[in-house]
Amino acid sequence: MADSGGWAPILGGSKKAKLDDAAFGAPFNEPLVHETVRAEQAARRRGTHATKTRGNVRGGGAKPWRQKGTGRARAGSSRSPIWVGGGTIFGPSPRRYTFKVNRKERRAALRSALSVHADRGSIALFDPKAFDTPSTKKAAELLLTSGLALPTLIVLTDEQERVSLSFRNLKRVSVLPVSQVGVADLIGAAACICSQEAVDALTARAKGEREEVEA
């Protein structure tokens, strides 16, 4: 991994933008990135899965047959787990999957993910003003001429939400506001295209210059 953040091309021209060394020139910490990705993916799980135990299944209040004299096995309820229609043993129940990753660790993992893209040359900038009028055709042409691999992540600020209309229907292209971009999103993308404002926001998060949104 390079020790410098380097430069990122600005699509649609020959200019380049300087990337902050502190945010885009960090060494890659694989265990920390793995732990952060696990935490982000776990936090996205709804955890609403549920099954019914024998106490939750409707019916089964009466003993199916008398205890002795029938020749059959003893049975106290038709909702026993060994009966068809009975309850479930050790089934899943609603739960939370989240676990904590410290703020400094999340920032370090974000720096690692950003630095990977900078080191590979898979990050670029573009001018969102060109998409004030939505045009999926123009967006597809921008991605094609960029030469960047798919899947591609487009990162915008909340104020640039209208720009997402041009990219959101393209195959293998994801559009996220910078406030929702996580390490898992960056690592899962082969290339990342950002507005200058989004790069500034990511840099601020990676350097800890403002409060980070909780995972």
Order of alpha helices (4+ residues) and beta strands (2+ residues): beta-beta-alpha-alpha-alpha-beta-alpha-beta-alpha-beta-alpha-beta-alpha
